[in-house]
Amino acid sequence: MSLRVDVVTSVSDCDPLREPWDRLLSQCEDVTPFETFEWTKANLISFENNGVQVLAFRDHSSRIVGIVPLVLRRGRKFLRRRRWLEFAGLPYADYGICLVCSGFESQVAGALVDYLRSVRPTWNGVYLDNIRQNDEFTRNVPAAAREVGLFAIMQPTFRIRRLTKAAFTADPHSGLQASKTLAKARRKISEAGEVTFDVKKTEVDIREHLESYFKMHIERCSSKGVISPLAEAGQQRFFQNIVKTCAASGQVWLSILSCGGRPIAYRFSLCYRGSLHLYSTCFAPLLAKYSPSMLLLESLLDYAFGHGIQVVDFGMGASPQKEKAGAIAEQRMARVELYHSRHAYAEGQLYLAVQRNAAKSKLLRNGSRMLRKLLPYRQQ
């Protein structure tokens, strides 16, 4: 049975998809805030996305059984300028969006590939990044592409660390709550004033602190000799739009650690269906030696698991802080790449080979950094 594909090319025309979007999400066992309609809309209205292609897959009864939001990018990819399709929301989301009704994974994958072939002159590559490696849809896309003569790569990328409520409460003598260093740091900070913790969840309350959050993030990055992404007006607008579109449904938590009534650390988190995703954090640079961000995380974990959260998602990347908190690397992610040109496919394979070997070779890592400086990425 073939599926019909409706293509929405304007953000303003996406609102009718909200109900089927929410219905598909409700059928998924493992979902994140990045896969919600609200998050996607916040992203699309914040940045220039001239190539929006939100695909809605309908069965014979016109019921939507799959939604895959894509955007067309232009810029240098690997060594040459390319046009490519990728998930809407990237690169600012830890999860790509591909919502598929159970039992329709193979059909939606096939219909997606057929659509991509129909618009083949518009793209050189398709990069479906940050998708769950073990999802049936993920496995079906490369197979469907190869059947019709496209070149396909599926590459494992990283693991996402998570901490469950069961693991957090099972052993109160492990993780951050057992850290003597943090206990000492809290006592030291307390000498300057009472240390308090709070979580803001409404749009009005969060907006009262956004400017302070932006300023602290910029100052913290400057103290390390780097430029904060929040120094850009576009990024600040993005966070404002996240609050505007997501806070009304309880999807935004802004947690605050204060000393003597003054904020010394912030953490911007996203909440959805019993999961809390730790998205962005900052703290007062002058208090860096007392680990205010970790003190905030300690309080946030205790608060979250006491207020309906079942799992805390620490996002992509590894760090000692995540391990100290007890988070386990349990979610394996992958990237699917599709090409219709053998040359572009070979270039992608070469890049992946270099990437794998760079982890073992300092010379290759230094060479890749120099190449990025000579050929900086520009995309639209």
N, C-alpha and C positions, 0 to 999 in steps of 0.2 A: 504494500500500500504506500503510495507516494504522498508526500506532505507538500502543502502549499506554503510558500514563503512570502510573508509581508515584510516590506522594508520601510522603516521609519527613518527619514533623513533629517528631521528637525527636532531639536530638544523640546520645543513647544508642542509638538505633536505626540510626545511620549506619554502624556498623562493617562490616556485610555488603557495603557498597558499596566497601570499600577495594580489593578485587581487581579489579572491573571499572573502577574509577577509575584504578588503576595501568595497566591494560591500555589504556585510552583514551589516557592520557598517553604510553605507549610508542609509540603510532602517530602522535603529533604530532612534527613536525620542530622546531618552535620552542615550547618550554615554559619556564616560569619556576617558581621555588619557590612563588609565590603560587597556583599552580594545583594544588598537591598536596593529597592528602587530609589530610596531617598539618597543613599550614598552616591549612586551613579548619577542622579540628576545634579547633586551638588558639584560633582566633578565636571560634568559637561557644561554647566552654566558658568563655571569659574575660569575655564581656559578656552583658548581658540580651538574649536573642534569642527573644522569645515567639512570633514569627511565622515560625519556620523552615519552609521548604518546599523540600526537596531533591528535585528532579524527576529521575527516572530513566526514560529513554525506551527501550522494548523493541520489537524487531521481531517478526515472526510466529513466530519460534522462541524467543522470550523472551530473546534475547541483548540486553544493554544496549548501545545504540549512541549514547547521549548522556546527559550529566549536566549539569544546570544548577541550582546551589544558590542559592536566593533567601531573603530575609528580608523581613518586612513591617515598615515603619517608620511611626511616627506623629509628626507635628509640623508646624511651619510650613515650607511649601515655596513659595518665591517670596513671595506676599503673604498667603496664606491657610493655615489648618491643613489638612493633607492626610494621606491614608494612601497609601503608595506601596511598591512592591516594588523591591528592588535586589539586586545580587549579594551573597551572603554573603562576608564578608571586607573589604568596603568600610566605611569610608573608609581603612582602614589598609593596603590593598594597591595596588600600582601597576598590577596587571592584574586584570580581572574574570575570572570562571571560567565558561566555556562549552565543555565538552569534547564534541566531536562526531566520530563515526567518519567517515572519508573516504567520500564518496558519499551520505551521509545528511543533508547540511546543509539541503537544502530541506525534507525530511520532518520533521526535528527542529524547524526553524523553524515549520512549519505546526502541528505538534503543540503546541509551546509557546504559540503564539497561541490555539489552541483551548482549551488549559487556562486561559489568562488570561481568556478570555471566559467560561468556566464559573464562575470565581470573581470576576467583574466587580464585584459589589456590595461586595467587601472592599477595593477599591483605587480611587484617583483617578488614579494614574499609575504607569507602570513606567519605571524609569531604569536602563538597562543601560550602565554607565559603564566606562571604561578597557578597551575591547575593541579588537582590532586592526582598523583600518579596512578593510584589504584582504582579510580573511577572508571566505570565501564565506558562512558562516553569518551574519556581520554584515550582509551585503548582503541576505540572504534574509528576515530578520526584518521590516524595514519593509514589504517587498513583500507578505509574507504577511498582515501586519496590515491593510494598505490593502484587500486583497482581501475582507476580511470586515467592512469598514466602520469600523475603528479609525483614529484619527489617528496618524500616525507622523512622527518627525523623526530624521534621522541627521546628527549634527554633528561635524566634525573637532575634536579638542580639543588635543592636544599631541604632540610628538615625544619619544621616549625616546632618550637618548644611550648609545651602546655603544662599547666598545673591544675589538677582537679581538686574539687572540694574534699573528696574522699582521701586523697593523698595528703592534703594540707592538714586535715583534722586527725589523721591516723597516728601521727607522731608529733606532738607539740614540742618535742625536744630536738627537732631538726629544722632546717631552713632558716629564714631570717629571724623568726621568733626566738631562736636559740643562740643568736649571735651576741657574744659578750662585747664585741667591738662596737656594734650598733647601740647596745645598751649604754656603753660608756659615752658614745657620741651624743646620745640623747640627753644624758646628764649634763654634758658640757654645754650644749646649746641651751638647756634649761636655765643655766646660770644667767643668761642674758634676758630671760623672760619666759613666761609660760608657753609651752609647746602644745599647739592644738591642731586638730585635723578636721577637715570638712570636705563634703562632696557637693558640688553644685550640679543640678540636673535640669533646671528650667532654662529656657532661652534667655529670659531677662537676667537671671542670676549669673549665667555663664558670660553673657556679654559684658557685665560689669567688670569682669576680670580679664577679658581678652587682651586689652591693650597692655596691661601689666604682664601678662603671660608672654606676649610678643617681645616686649622690652627685655624681660629676663632671659628669654631664649637667645636674643641677639647678643646680650652682654656675656652670657655664658660662652657662646661660640667665639666671641671676640677674645675672651681671656685665653682661649686655646689657639688663637692665631688663625681661625677659620671664619668664613662668612656664613651666618645663619641663613637657611632658606627662607626664614620668616622675615628677613630684611627686605624681601621682594614684596611689592604691593600685591602682586598676583597670588602669592602664597597666603598672605593675610586675608585676601578676599575669599580664597578657598576655605579657610577655617571658618570664616564668618558665614559662608554659605552652608557648610556642614552643620553649624549650629542652627541656622535658619530652617533647614529642611529636615534635620534629623532629631533635634531636641524635643519637638512636640510629641514624638512617639517614644520618648525616653531612651534614645539611642546614644546620647552624649553624656559622659561624666567628666567633669573637671574637678579633680581632687587637689586640695590645697593643704600644705603644711605651713603653719605660721608660728612665729616666735614673737611673743609680746604683741600680738595683734597684727604683725606685718608678715605677708607671705614670703617664705624662703625657698619654696619648691612647689612646682606645679606638675601635674600629669594629666594629659588630654587622652581620654580613653573612649572607646566605642562599645556600646552594649547592645546585644540582641539575643533574645530567646535563651537567657540563662548563660550566655558567654560574654566575657569582657575582654576586649582586645586592647592591649597597651600600645598606644599609637605614638605619642610624643611626650617628652619630659624635659624639664629644665630646672635649674636651681640657682640661687644666689652665688656667684663666683667666690665671694669673700668667705663663704662657709664651706668651700669644697672639701676641706680636710675632715669635715664632720659627716660627710656622705649624706646630705639632706635628701637627695633623690632616693636613696635606699631606705632611709627612715620613712619617707612618704610611702614607698612601695610596701614596707612592712605594715603600715597602718591600713593601706588600701586593700591588701589581701585579706586582712582580718575583717574589714568592713564588708568587702564584696561577698565573701563566703557566708557572712551573717545576714545578707540582704538579697538572697535569691540567686546568686551567681553559682553555677555548677562547675565552670571551667574558665580559667584565665589563660588567654592566648598571648604569648610573649612575642609573636611575630617572627619574621625571617632573621637569620643571622645568629651567630653564637657569641656569647659573652660570659665572663665569669659571674656577672651579677645574676644572669638567668639561672645558672647552675646553683648558685648560693640560695636562690629562692626555692629550689627544688623542682624547677620546671624540667620536664622530660621531653626529649626530641622524639615525638611520636607521629607527626604528620609529614609524610614525604611528598614533596612537590615535584613537578616536571614542567618541561616546555616542549610544545609541539611546533615544529617548523614545516611549512609547506612551500614548495617552489614549482614553477612550471618550466624554468630554464635550468639546463644542466650546469651552466656556468655559475649561476647564483647558488645552486645547490652545492657545488664543489667548494665555493667560497665559504659557505656556511659550515661545511664539514671541516675545512681547514681551520677555521676560527675555533671550532669546538675542540679540535685536536690540540691546538696551541693553548687553549684555556685549561685543558686537563693537565698538560705538561707544565704549565706555569706554576701550578701548585707545588711542583717538585724542583723548580729551577728558579733561583733568584735572578739569574741573567735574563730569563724570559720575562719575568715580572717587571724588571727595570726597563727592558726593551718595550714592553707594551705601554708602560706609563709615558715613555718618551714619544711613542707613536701617537698617543692620545693628545699630547701637547702640540705636536706638529700638525695633526689632523683632528682638531676638536670637533665634537659632535654638534651639529645644528639640525634641529628638526622643527616641523610645523604641524 
